[in-house]
Amino acid sequence: MEWFAVIGLIVLGMGLLIIEIIFIPGTTVVGIAGFLCSVYGIYLGYDYFGNTGGTLILLGAAVFNGGAIVYAFKSKSWERFSLKDVNSGRFNEDQGFQLNVGDQGTTVSSLKPIGKAIFNDKELEVRSEGTYIRENQEIEIIKIDNKKIIVKPITQ
């Protein structure tokens, strides 16, 4: 039963570390839990089987964990999980820009500070100068910078 507990904790720890690397990269609870399971499994190996048995378990765990990581990287086994598509689209890219500073439109969504507005029957992404502009508010273009449309509300 002791062998099962020790090996089970080490394998569980390695599994959690691989999940950490593949699915949720960064230092998270899963990675820390995997590391702690492996360490506790090695500790139990020393506790149950003494120095010689614990050292053999430590070396075996290091070889197993290192070998699994090297194999995973060399075989590219997680390539199927990686994102291969590239998002090359940009906002307002497909719109023919016939807008000028001073043109007026109406917000479709609230601008916090970015949202959508209608100009000349076209829905475009616009941004305010950092202020909140509510939905269905009349707006005016104050600046167009590299297809970024900066607007301000029209006060009446």
Phi and psi in radians as a Rosetta constraint file:
Dihedral C 1 N 2 CA 2 C 2 CIRCULARHARMONIC -1.115 0.35
Dihedral N 2 CA 2 C 2 N 3 CIRCULARHARMONIC -0.723 0.35
Dihedral C 2 N 3 CA 3 C 3 CIRCULARHARMONIC -1.073 0.35
Dihedral N 3 CA 3 C 3 N 4 CIRCULARHARMONIC -0.721 0.35
Dihedral C 3 N 4 CA 4 C 4 CIRCULARHARMONIC -1.072 0.35
Dihedral N 4 CA 4 C 4 N 5 CIRCULARHARMONIC -0.752 0.35
Dihedral C 4 N 5 CA 5 C 5 CIRCULARHARMONIC -1.130 0.35
Dihedral N 5 CA 5 C 5 N 6 CIRCULARHARMONIC -0.799 0.35
Dihedral C 5 N 6 CA 6 C 6 CIRCULARHARMONIC -1.133 0.35
Dihedral N 6 CA 6 C 6 N 7 CIRCULARHARMONIC -0.904 0.35
Dihedral C 6 N 7 CA 7 C 7 CIRCULARHARMONIC -1.158 0.35
Dihedral N 7 CA 7 C 7 N 8 CIRCULARHARMONIC -0.688 0.35
Dihedral C 7 N 8 CA 8 C 8 CIRCULARHARMONIC -1.063 0.35
Dihedral N 8 CA 8 C 8 N 9 CIRCULARHARMONIC -0.758 0.35
Dihedral C 8 N 9 CA 9 C 9 CIRCULARHARMONIC -1.145 0.35
Dihedral N 9 CA 9 C 9 N 10 CIRCULARHARMONIC -0.698 0.35
Dihedral C 9 N 10 CA 10 C 10 CIRCULARHARMONIC -1.171 0.35
Dihedral N 10 CA 10 C 10 N 11 CIRCULARHARMONIC -0.759 0.35
Dihedral C 10 N 11 CA 11 C 11 CIRCULARHARMONIC -1.169 0.35
Dihedral N 11 CA 11 C 11 N 12 CIRCULARHARMONIC -0.727 0.35
Dihedral C 11 N 12 CA 12 C 12 CIRCULARHARMONIC -1.059 0.35
Dihedral N 12 CA 12 C 12 N 13 CIRCULARHARMONIC -0.755 0.35
Dihedral C 12 N 13 CA 13 C 13 CIRCULARHARMONIC -1.073 0.35
Dihedral N 13 CA 13 C 13 N 14 CIRCULARHARMONIC -0.755 0.35
Dihedral C 13 N 14 CA 14 C 14 CIRCULARHARMONIC -1.130 0.35
Dihedral N 14 CA 14 C 14 N 15 CIRCULARHARMONIC -0.721 0.35
Dihedral C 14 N 15 CA 15 C 15 CIRCULARHARMONIC -1.062 0.35
Dihedral N 15 CA 15 C 15 N 16 CIRCULARHARMONIC -0.758 0.35
Dihedral C 15 N 16 CA 16 C 16 CIRCULARHARMONIC -1.141 0.35
Dihedral N 16 CA 16 C 16 N 17 CIRCULARHARMONIC -0.653 0.35
Dihedral C 16 N 17 CA 17 C 17 CIRCULARHARMONIC -1.153 0.35
Dihedral N 17 CA 17 C 17 N 18 CIRCULARHARMONIC -0.668 0.35
Dihedral C 17 N 18 CA 18 C 18 CIRCULARHARMONIC -1.192 0.35
Dihedral N 18 CA 18 C 18 N 19 CIRCULARHARMONIC -0.694 0.35
Dihedral C 18 N 19 CA 19 C 19 CIRCULARHARMONIC -1.043 0.35
Dihedral N 19 CA 19 C 19 N 20 CIRCULARHARMONIC -0.717 0.35
Dihedral C 19 N 20 CA 20 C 20 CIRCULARHARMONIC -1.046 0.35
Dihedral N 20 CA 20 C 20 N 21 CIRCULARHARMONIC -0.792 0.35
Dihedral C 20 N 21 CA 21 C 21 CIRCULARHARMONIC -1.204 0.35
Dihedral N 21 CA 21 C 21 N 22 CIRCULARHARMONIC -0.740 0.35
Dihedral C 21 N 22 CA 22 C 22 CIRCULARHARMONIC -1.427 0.35
Dihedral N 22 CA 22 C 22 N 23 CIRCULARHARMONIC -0.909 0.35
Dihedral C 22 N 23 CA 23 C 23 CIRCULARHARMONIC -1.685 0.35
Dihedral N 23 CA 23 C 23 N 24 CIRCULARHARMONIC -0.642 0.35
Dihedral C 23 N 24 CA 24 C 24 CIRCULARHARMONIC -2.335 0.35
Dihedral N 24 CA 24 C 24 N 25 CIRCULARHARMONIC 1.272 0.35
Dihedral C 24 N 25 CA 25 C 25 CIRCULARHARMONIC -1.088 0.35
Dihedral N 25 CA 25 C 25 N 26 CIRCULARHARMONIC 2.609 0.35
Dihedral C 25 N 26 CA 26 C 26 CIRCULARHARMONIC 2.021 0.35
Dihedral N 26 CA 26 C 26 N 27 CIRCULARHARMONIC 3.049 0.35
Dihedral C 26 N 27 CA 27 C 27 CIRCULARHARMONIC -1.556 0.35
Dihedral N 27 CA 27 C 27 N 28 CIRCULARHARMONIC 1.824 0.35
Dihedral C 27 N 28 CA 28 C 28 CIRCULARHARMONIC -2.212 0.35
Dihedral N 28 CA 28 C 28 N 29 CIRCULARHARMONIC -3.123 0.35
Dihedral C 28 N 29 CA 29 C 29 CIRCULARHARMONIC -1.063 0.35
Dihedral N 29 CA 29 C 29 N 30 CIRCULARHARMONIC -0.638 0.35
Dihedral C 29 N 30 CA 30 C 30 CIRCULARHARMONIC -1.127 0.35
Dihedral N 30 CA 30 C 30 N 31 CIRCULARHARMONIC -0.788 0.35
Dihedral C 30 N 31 CA 31 C 31 CIRCULARHARMONIC -1.148 0.35
Dihedral N 31 CA 31 C 31 N 32 CIRCULARHARMONIC -0.731 0.35
Dihedral C 31 N 32 CA 32 C 32 CIRCULARHARMONIC -1.140 0.35
Dihedral N 32 CA 32 C 32 N 33 CIRCULARHARMONIC -0.723 0.35
Dihedral C 32 N 33 CA 33 C 33 CIRCULARHARMONIC -1.107 0.35
Dihedral N 33 CA 33 C 33 N 34 CIRCULARHARMONIC -0.695 0.35
Dihedral C 33 N 34 CA 34 C 34 CIRCULARHARMONIC -1.099 0.35
Dihedral N 34 CA 34 C 34 N 35 CIRCULARHARMONIC -0.764 0.35
Dihedral C 34 N 35 CA 35 C 35 CIRCULARHARMONIC -1.102 0.35
Dihedral N 35 CA 35 C 35 N 36 CIRCULARHARMONIC -0.782 0.35
Dihedral C 35 N 36 CA 36 C 36 CIRCULARHARMONIC -1.141 0.35
Dihedral N 36 CA 36 C 36 N 37 CIRCULARHARMONIC -0.647 0.35
Dihedral C 36 N 37 CA 37 C 37 CIRCULARHARMONIC -1.086 0.35
Dihedral N 37 CA 37 C 37 N 38 CIRCULARHARMONIC -0.773 0.35
Dihedral C 37 N 38 CA 38 C 38 CIRCULARHARMONIC -1.109 0.35
Dihedral N 38 CA 38 C 38 N 39 CIRCULARHARMONIC -0.785 0.35
Dihedral C 38 N 39 CA 39 C 39 CIRCULARHARMONIC -1.108 0.35
Dihedral N 39 CA 39 C 39 N 40 CIRCULARHARMONIC -0.741 0.35
Dihedral C 39 N 40 CA 40 C 40 CIRCULARHARMONIC -1.163 0.35
Dihedral N 40 CA 40 C 40 N 41 CIRCULARHARMONIC -0.636 0.35
Dihedral C 40 N 41 CA 41 C 41 CIRCULARHARMONIC -1.095 0.35
Dihedral N 41 CA 41 C 41 N 42 CIRCULARHARMONIC -0.710 0.35
Dihedral C 41 N 42 CA 42 C 42 CIRCULARHARMONIC -1.187 0.35
Dihedral N 42 CA 42 C 42 N 43 CIRCULARHARMONIC -0.703 0.35
Dihedral C 42 N 43 CA 43 C 43 CIRCULARHARMONIC -1.041 0.35
Dihedral N 43 CA 43 C 43 N 44 CIRCULARHARMONIC -0.793 0.35
Dihedral C 43 N 44 CA 44 C 44 CIRCULARHARMONIC -1.095 0.35
Dihedral N 44 CA 44 C 44 N 45 CIRCULARHARMONIC -0.602 0.35
Dihedral C 44 N 45 CA 45 C 45 CIRCULARHARMONIC -1.040 0.35
Dihedral N 45 CA 45 C 45 N 46 CIRCULARHARMONIC -0.763 0.35
Dihedral C 45 N 46 CA 46 C 46 CIRCULARHARMONIC -1.167 0.35
Dihedral N 46 CA 46 C 46 N 47 CIRCULARHARMONIC -0.697 0.35
Dihedral C 46 N 47 CA 47 C 47 CIRCULARHARMONIC -1.183 0.35
Dihedral N 47 CA 47 C 47 N 48 CIRCULARHARMONIC -0.785 0.35
Dihedral C 47 N 48 CA 48 C 48 CIRCULARHARMONIC -1.375 0.35
Dihedral N 48 CA 48 C 48 N 49 CIRCULARHARMONIC -0.672 0.35
Dihedral C 48 N 49 CA 49 C 49 CIRCULARHARMONIC -2.030 0.35
Dihedral N 49 CA 49 C 49 N 50 CIRCULARHARMONIC 0.102 0.35
Dihedral C 49 N 50 CA 50 C 50 CIRCULARHARMONIC 1.402 0.35
Dihedral N 50 CA 50 C 50 N 51 CIRCULARHARMONIC -3.020 0.35
Dihedral C 50 N 51 CA 51 C 51 CIRCULARHARMONIC -1.127 0.35
Dihedral N 51 CA 51 C 51 N 52 CIRCULARHARMONIC -0.779 0.35
Dihedral C 51 N 52 CA 52 C 52 CIRCULARHARMONIC -1.145 0.35
Dihedral N 52 CA 52 C 52 N 53 CIRCULARHARMONIC -0.849 0.35
Dihedral C 52 N 53 CA 53 C 53 CIRCULARHARMONIC -1.124 0.35
Dihedral N 53 CA 53 C 53 N 54 CIRCULARHARMONIC -0.721 0.35
Dihedral C 53 N 54 CA 54 C 54 CIRCULARHARMONIC -1.116 0.35
Dihedral N 54 CA 54 C 54 N 55 CIRCULARHARMONIC -0.715 0.35
Dihedral C 54 N 55 CA 55 C 55 CIRCULARHARMONIC -1.151 0.35
Dihedral N 55 CA 55 C 55 N 56 CIRCULARHARMONIC -0.707 0.35
Dihedral C 55 N 56 CA 56 C 56 CIRCULARHARMONIC -1.103 0.35
Dihedral N 56 CA 56 C 56 N 57 CIRCULARHARMONIC -0.708 0.35
Dihedral C 56 N 57 CA 57 C 57 CIRCULARHARMONIC -1.147 0.35
Dihedral N 57 CA 57 C 57 N 58 CIRCULARHARMONIC -0.730 0.35
Dihedral C 57 N 58 CA 58 C 58 CIRCULARHARMONIC -1.056 0.35
Dihedral N 58 CA 58 C 58 N 59 CIRCULARHARMONIC -0.826 0.35
Dihedral C 58 N 59 CA 59 C 59 CIRCULARHARMONIC -1.121 0.35
Dihedral N 59 CA 59 C 59 N 60 CIRCULARHARMONIC -0.734 0.35
Dihedral C 59 N 60 CA 60 C 60 CIRCULARHARMONIC -1.098 0.35
Dihedral N 60 CA 60 C 60 N 61 CIRCULARHARMONIC -0.732 0.35
Dihedral C 60 N 61 CA 61 C 61 CIRCULARHARMONIC -1.153 0.35
Dihedral N 61 CA 61 C 61 N 62 CIRCULARHARMONIC -0.701 0.35
Dihedral C 61 N 62 CA 62 C 62 CIRCULARHARMONIC -1.129 0.35
Dihedral N 62 CA 62 C 62 N 63 CIRCULARHARMONIC -0.757 0.35
Dihedral C 62 N 63 CA 63 C 63 CIRCULARHARMONIC -1.158 0.35
Dihedral N 63 CA 63 C 63 N 64 CIRCULARHARMONIC -0.774 0.35
Dihedral C 63 N 64 CA 64 C 64 CIRCULARHARMONIC -1.080 0.35
Dihedral N 64 CA 64 C 64 N 65 CIRCULARHARMONIC -0.874 0.35
Dihedral C 64 N 65 CA 65 C 65 CIRCULARHARMONIC -1.142 0.35
Dihedral N 65 CA 65 C 65 N 66 CIRCULARHARMONIC -0.805 0.35
Dihedral C 65 N 66 CA 66 C 66 CIRCULARHARMONIC -1.113 0.35
Dihedral N 66 CA 66 C 66 N 67 CIRCULARHARMONIC -0.751 0.35
Dihedral C 66 N 67 CA 67 C 67 CIRCULARHARMONIC -1.113 0.35
Dihedral N 67 CA 67 C 67 N 68 CIRCULARHARMONIC -0.694 0.35
Dihedral C 67 N 68 CA 68 C 68 CIRCULARHARMONIC -1.133 0.35
Dihedral N 68 CA 68 C 68 N 69 CIRCULARHARMONIC -0.713 0.35
Dihedral C 68 N 69 CA 69 C 69 CIRCULARHARMONIC -1.207 0.35
Dihedral N 69 CA 69 C 69 N 70 CIRCULARHARMONIC -0.779 0.35
Dihedral C 69 N 70 CA 70 C 70 CIRCULARHARMONIC -1.094 0.35
Dihedral N 70 CA 70 C 70 N 71 CIRCULARHARMONIC -0.769 0.35
Dihedral C 70 N 71 CA 71 C 71 CIRCULARHARMONIC -1.068 0.35
Dihedral N 71 CA 71 C 71 N 72 CIRCULARHARMONIC -0.744 0.35
Dihedral C 71 N 72 CA 72 C 72 CIRCULARHARMONIC -1.105 0.35
Dihedral N 72 CA 72 C 72 N 73 CIRCULARHARMONIC -0.707 0.35
Dihedral C 72 N 73 CA 73 C 73 CIRCULARHARMONIC -1.258 0.35
Dihedral N 73 CA 73 C 73 N 74 CIRCULARHARMONIC -0.726 0.35
Dihedral C 73 N 74 CA 74 C 74 CIRCULARHARMONIC -1.238 0.35
Dihedral N 74 CA 74 C 74 N 75 CIRCULARHARMONIC -0.657 0.35
Dihedral C 74 N 75 CA 75 C 75 CIRCULARHARMONIC -1.457 0.35
Dihedral N 75 CA 75 C 75 N 76 CIRCULARHARMONIC -0.119 0.35
Dihedral C 75 N 76 CA 76 C 76 CIRCULARHARMONIC 0.919 0.35
Dihedral N 76 CA 76 C 76 N 77 CIRCULARHARMONIC 0.748 0.35
Dihedral C 76 N 77 CA 77 C 77 CIRCULARHARMONIC -1.209 0.35
Dihedral N 77 CA 77 C 77 N 78 CIRCULARHARMONIC -0.296 0.35
Dihedral C 77 N 78 CA 78 C 78 CIRCULARHARMONIC -1.849 0.35
Dihedral N 78 CA 78 C 78 N 79 CIRCULARHARMONIC 0.280 0.35
Dihedral C 78 N 79 CA 79 C 79 CIRCULARHARMONIC -1.055 0.35
Dihedral N 79 CA 79 C 79 N 80 CIRCULARHARMONIC -0.569 0.35
Dihedral C 79 N 80 CA 80 C 80 CIRCULARHARMONIC -1.183 0.35
Dihedral N 80 CA 80 C 80 N 81 CIRCULARHARMONIC -0.305 0.35
Dihedral C 80 N 81 CA 81 C 81 CIRCULARHARMONIC -1.581 0.35
Dihedral N 81 CA 81 C 81 N 82 CIRCULARHARMONIC -0.264 0.35
Dihedral C 81 N 82 CA 82 C 82 CIRCULARHARMONIC -1.418 0.35
Dihedral N 82 CA 82 C 82 N 83 CIRCULARHARMONIC 2.668 0.35
Dihedral C 82 N 83 CA 83 C 83 CIRCULARHARMONIC -1.387 0.35
Dihedral N 83 CA 83 C 83 N 84 CIRCULARHARMONIC 2.218 0.35
Dihedral C 83 N 84 CA 84 C 84 CIRCULARHARMONIC -1.924 0.35
Dihedral N 84 CA 84 C 84 N 85 CIRCULARHARMONIC -0.319 0.35
Dihedral C 84 N 85 CA 85 C 85 CIRCULARHARMONIC -1.335 0.35
Dihedral N 85 CA 85 C 85 N 86 CIRCULARHARMONIC 2.600 0.35
Dihedral C 85 N 86 CA 86 C 86 CIRCULARHARMONIC -2.036 0.35
Dihedral N 86 CA 86 C 86 N 87 CIRCULARHARMONIC 2.245 0.35
Dihedral C 86 N 87 CA 87 C 87 CIRCULARHARMONIC -1.577 0.35
Dihedral N 87 CA 87 C 87 N 88 CIRCULARHARMONIC 1.817 0.35
Dihedral C 87 N 88 CA 88 C 88 CIRCULARHARMONIC -1.810 0.35
Dihedral N 88 CA 88 C 88 N 89 CIRCULARHARMONIC -0.006 0.35
Dihedral C 88 N 89 CA 89 C 89 CIRCULARHARMONIC -1.289 0.35
Dihedral N 89 CA 89 C 89 N 90 CIRCULARHARMONIC 2.702 0.35
Dihedral C 89 N 90 CA 90 C 90 CIRCULARHARMONIC -2.302 0.35
Dihedral N 90 CA 90 C 90 N 91 CIRCULARHARMONIC 2.703 0.35
Dihedral C 90 N 91 CA 91 C 91 CIRCULARHARMONIC -1.203 0.35
Dihedral N 91 CA 91 C 91 N 92 CIRCULARHARMONIC 2.596 0.35
Dihedral C 91 N 92 CA 92 C 92 CIRCULARHARMONIC 1.005 0.35
Dihedral N 92 CA 92 C 92 N 93 CIRCULARHARMONIC 0.307 0.35
Dihedral C 92 N 93 CA 93 C 93 CIRCULARHARMONIC -1.285 0.35
Dihedral N 93 CA 93 C 93 N 94 CIRCULARHARMONIC -0.680 0.35
Dihedral C 93 N 94 CA 94 C 94 CIRCULARHARMONIC -1.499 0.35
Dihedral N 94 CA 94 C 94 N 95 CIRCULARHARMONIC 0.030 0.35
Dihedral C 94 N 95 CA 95 C 95 CIRCULARHARMONIC -1.569 0.35
Dihedral N 95 CA 95 C 95 N 96 CIRCULARHARMONIC 2.330 0.35
Dihedral C 95 N 96 CA 96 C 96 CIRCULARHARMONIC -1.336 0.35
Dihedral N 96 CA 96 C 96 N 97 CIRCULARHARMONIC 2.042 0.35
Dihedral C 96 N 97 CA 97 C 97 CIRCULARHARMONIC -1.386 0.35
Dihedral N 97 CA 97 C 97 N 98 CIRCULARHARMONIC 1.797 0.35
Dihedral C 97 N 98 CA 98 C 98 CIRCULARHARMONIC -2.062 0.35
Dihedral N 98 CA 98 C 98 N 99 CIRCULARHARMONIC 0.553 0.35
Dihedral C 98 N 99 CA 99 C 99 CIRCULARHARMONIC -1.808 0.35
Dihedral N 99 CA 99 C 99 N 100 CIRCULARHARMONIC 2.638 0.35
Dihedral C 99 N 100 CA 100 C 100 CIRCULARHARMONIC -2.356 0.35
Dihedral N 100 CA 100 C 100 N 101 CIRCULARHARMONIC 2.794 0.35
Dihedral C 100 N 101 CA 101 C 101 CIRCULARHARMONIC -1.054 0.35
Dihedral N 101 CA 101 C 101 N 102 CIRCULARHARMONIC 2.312 0.35
Dihedral C 101 N 102 CA 102 C 102 CIRCULARHARMONIC 1.792 0.35
Dihedral N 102 CA 102 C 102 N 103 CIRCULARHARMONIC -0.270 0.35
Dihedral C 102 N 103 CA 103 C 103 CIRCULARHARMONIC -1.116 0.35
Dihedral N 103 CA 103 C 103 N 104 CIRCULARHARMONIC 2.606 0.35
Dihedral C 103 N 104 CA 104 C 104 CIRCULARHARMONIC -2.027 0.35
Dihedral N 104 CA 104 C 104 N 105 CIRCULARHARMONIC 2.613 0.35
Dihedral C 104 N 105 CA 105 C 105 CIRCULARHARMONIC -2.680 0.35
Dihedral N 105 CA 105 C 105 N 106 CIRCULARHARMONIC -2.931 0.35
Dihedral C 105 N 106 CA 106 C 106 CIRCULARHARMONIC -2.312 0.35
Dihedral N 106 CA 106 C 106 N 107 CIRCULARHARMONIC 2.421 0.35
Dihedral C 106 N 107 CA 107 C 107 CIRCULARHARMONIC -1.276 0.35
Dihedral N 107 CA 107 C 107 N 108 CIRCULARHARMONIC 2.444 0.35
Dihedral C 107 N 108 CA 108 C 108 CIRCULARHARMONIC -1.644 0.35
Dihedral N 108 CA 108 C 108 N 109 CIRCULARHARMONIC -0.646 0.35
Dihedral C 108 N 109 CA 109 C 109 CIRCULARHARMONIC -2.168 0.35
Dihedral N 109 CA 109 C 109 N 110 CIRCULARHARMONIC 2.929 0.35
Dihedral C 109 N 110 CA 110 C 110 CIRCULARHARMONIC -1.265 0.35
Dihedral N 110 CA 110 C 110 N 111 CIRCULARHARMONIC 2.576 0.35
Dihedral C 110 N 111 CA 111 C 111 CIRCULARHARMONIC -1.752 0.35
Dihedral N 111 CA 111 C 111 N 112 CIRCULARHARMONIC 2.048 0.35
Dihedral C 111 N 112 CA 112 C 112 CIRCULARHARMONIC -2.254 0.35
Dihedral N 112 CA 112 C 112 N 113 CIRCULARHARMONIC 0.896 0.35
Dihedral C 112 N 113 CA 113 C 113 CIRCULARHARMONIC -1.562 0.35
Dihedral N 113 CA 113 C 113 N 114 CIRCULARHARMONIC 0.011 0.35
Dihedral C 113 N 114 CA 114 C 114 CIRCULARHARMONIC -1.895 0.35
Dihedral N 114 CA 114 C 114 N 115 CIRCULARHARMONIC 2.480 0.35
Dihedral C 114 N 115 CA 115 C 115 CIRCULARHARMONIC -2.934 0.35
Dihedral N 115 CA 115 C 115 N 116 CIRCULARHARMONIC -2.798 0.35
Dihedral C 115 N 116 CA 116 C 116 CIRCULARHARMONIC -2.058 0.35
Dihedral N 116 CA 116 C 116 N 117 CIRCULARHARMONIC 2.603 0.35
Dihedral C 116 N 117 CA 117 C 117 CIRCULARHARMONIC -2.548 0.35
Dihedral N 117 CA 117 C 117 N 118 CIRCULARHARMONIC 2.815 0.35
Dihedral C 117 N 118 CA 118 C 118 CIRCULARHARMONIC -1.919 0.35
Dihedral N 118 CA 118 C 118 N 119 CIRCULARHARMONIC 2.210 0.35
Dihedral C 118 N 119 CA 119 C 119 CIRCULARHARMONIC -2.261 0.35
Dihedral N 119 CA 119 C 119 N 120 CIRCULARHARMONIC 2.220 0.35
Dihedral C 119 N 120 CA 120 C 120 CIRCULARHARMONIC 0.893 0.35
Dihedral N 120 CA 120 C 120 N 121 CIRCULARHARMONIC 0.767 0.35
Dihedral C 120 N 121 CA 121 C 121 CIRCULARHARMONIC 1.119 0.35
Dihedral N 121 CA 121 C 121 N 122 CIRCULARHARMONIC 0.348 0.35
Dihedral C 121 N 122 CA 122 C 122 CIRCULARHARMONIC -2.097 0.35
Dihedral N 122 CA 122 C 122 N 123 CIRCULARHARMONIC 2.342 0.35
Dihedral C 122 N 123 CA 123 C 123 CIRCULARHARMONIC -1.558 0.35
Dihedral N 123 CA 123 C 123 N 124 CIRCULARHARMONIC 2.159 0.35
Dihedral C 123 N 124 CA 124 C 124 CIRCULARHARMONIC -2.256 0.35
Dihedral N 124 CA 124 C 124 N 125 CIRCULARHARMONIC 2.771 0.35
Dihedral C 124 N 125 CA 125 C 125 CIRCULARHARMONIC -1.517 0.35
Dihedral N 125 CA 125 C 125 N 126 CIRCULARHARMONIC 2.243 0.35
Dihedral C 125 N 126 CA 126 C 126 CIRCULARHARMONIC -2.286 0.35
Dihedral N 126 CA 126 C 126 N 127 CIRCULARHARMONIC 2.900 0.35
Dihedral C 126 N 127 CA 127 C 127 CIRCULARHARMONIC -2.404 0.35
Dihedral N 127 CA 127 C 127 N 128 CIRCULARHARMONIC 2.575 0.35
Dihedral C 127 N 128 CA 128 C 128 CIRCULARHARMONIC -1.551 0.35
Dihedral N 128 CA 128 C 128 N 129 CIRCULARHARMONIC -3.122 0.35
Dihedral C 128 N 129 CA 129 C 129 CIRCULARHARMONIC -1.412 0.35
Dihedral N 129 CA 129 C 129 N 130 CIRCULARHARMONIC 0.281 0.35
Dihedral C 129 N 130 CA 130 C 130 CIRCULARHARMONIC 2.011 0.35
Dihedral N 130 CA 130 C 130 N 131 CIRCULARHARMONIC -0.083 0.35
Dihedral C 130 N 131 CA 131 C 131 CIRCULARHARMONIC -1.710 0.35
Dihedral N 131 CA 131 C 131 N 132 CIRCULARHARMONIC 2.807 0.35
Dihedral C 131 N 132 CA 132 C 132 CIRCULARHARMONIC -1.420 0.35
Dihedral N 132 CA 132 C 132 N 133 CIRCULARHARMONIC 2.296 0.35
Dihedral C 132 N 133 CA 133 C 133 CIRCULARHARMONIC -2.201 0.35
Dihedral N 133 CA 133 C 133 N 134 CIRCULARHARMONIC 2.202 0.35
Dihedral C 133 N 134 CA 134 C 134 CIRCULARHARMONIC -1.302 0.35
Dihedral N 134 CA 134 C 134 N 135 CIRCULARHARMONIC 2.923 0.35
Dihedral C 134 N 135 CA 135 C 135 CIRCULARHARMONIC -1.178 0.35
Dihedral N 135 CA 135 C 135 N 136 CIRCULARHARMONIC 2.593 0.35
Dihedral C 135 N 136 CA 136 C 136 CIRCULARHARMONIC 1.074 0.35
Dihedral N 136 CA 136 C 136 N 137 CIRCULARHARMONIC 0.531 0.35
Dihedral C 136 N 137 CA 137 C 137 CIRCULARHARMONIC -1.689 0.35
Dihedral N 137 CA 137 C 137 N 138 CIRCULARHARMONIC 2.420 0.35
Dihedral C 137 N 138 CA 138 C 138 CIRCULARHARMONIC -1.257 0.35
Dihedral N 138 CA 138 C 138 N 139 CIRCULARHARMONIC 2.322 0.35
Dihedral C 138 N 139 CA 139 C 139 CIRCULARHARMONIC -2.292 0.35
Dihedral N 139 CA 139 C 139 N 140 CIRCULARHARMONIC 2.875 0.35
Dihedral C 139 N 140 CA 140 C 140 CIRCULARHARMONIC -2.341 0.35
Dihedral N 140 CA 140 C 140 N 141 CIRCULARHARMONIC 2.441 0.35
Dihedral C 140 N 141 CA 141 C 141 CIRCULARHARMONIC -1.333 0.35
Dihedral N 141 CA 141 C 141 N 142 CIRCULARHARMONIC 2.219 0.35
Dihedral C 141 N 142 CA 142 C 142 CIRCULARHARMONIC -1.913 0.35
Dihedral N 142 CA 142 C 142 N 143 CIRCULARHARMONIC -0.288 0.35
Dihedral C 142 N 143 CA 143 C 143 CIRCULARHARMONIC -2.843 0.35
Dihedral N 143 CA 143 C 143 N 144 CIRCULARHARMONIC 2.441 0.35
Dihedral C 143 N 144 CA 144 C 144 CIRCULARHARMONIC -2.153 0.35
Dihedral N 144 CA 144 C 144 N 145 CIRCULARHARMONIC 2.029 0.35
Dihedral C 144 N 145 CA 145 C 145 CIRCULARHARMONIC -2.258 0.35
Dihedral N 145 CA 145 C 145 N 146 CIRCULARHARMONIC 1.817 0.35
Dihedral C 145 N 146 CA 146 C 146 CIRCULARHARMONIC 0.939 0.35
Dihedral N 146 CA 146 C 146 N 147 CIRCULARHARMONIC 0.910 0.35
Dihedral C 146 N 147 CA 147 C 147 CIRCULARHARMONIC 1.170 0.35
Dihedral N 147 CA 147 C 147 N 148 CIRCULARHARMONIC 0.182 0.35
Dihedral C 147 N 148 CA 148 C 148 CIRCULARHARMONIC -1.669 0.35
Dihedral N 148 CA 148 C 148 N 149 CIRCULARHARMONIC 2.138 0.35
Dihedral C 148 N 149 CA 149 C 149 CIRCULARHARMONIC -1.785 0.35
Dihedral N 149 CA 149 C 149 N 150 CIRCULARHARMONIC 2.031 0.35
Dihedral C 149 N 150 CA 150 C 150 CIRCULARHARMONIC -1.754 0.35
Dihedral N 150 CA 150 C 150 N 151 CIRCULARHARMONIC 2.273 0.35
Dihedral C 150 N 151 CA 151 C 151 CIRCULARHARMONIC -2.246 0.35
Dihedral N 151 CA 151 C 151 N 152 CIRCULARHARMONIC 2.889 0.35
Dihedral C 151 N 152 CA 152 C 152 CIRCULARHARMONIC -2.409 0.35
Dihedral N 152 CA 152 C 152 N 153 CIRCULARHARMONIC 2.677 0.35
Dihedral C 152 N 153 CA 153 C 153 CIRCULARHARMONIC -1.249 0.35
Dihedral N 153 CA 153 C 153 N 154 CIRCULARHARMONIC 2.593 0.35
Dihedral C 153 N 154 CA 154 C 154 CIRCULARHARMONIC -1.586 0.35
Dihedral N 154 CA 154 C 154 N 155 CIRCULARHARMONIC 2.078 0.35
Dihedral C 154 N 155 CA 155 C 155 CIRCULARHARMONIC -1.651 0.35
Dihedral N 155 CA 155 C 155 N 156 CIRCULARHARMONIC 2.457 0.35
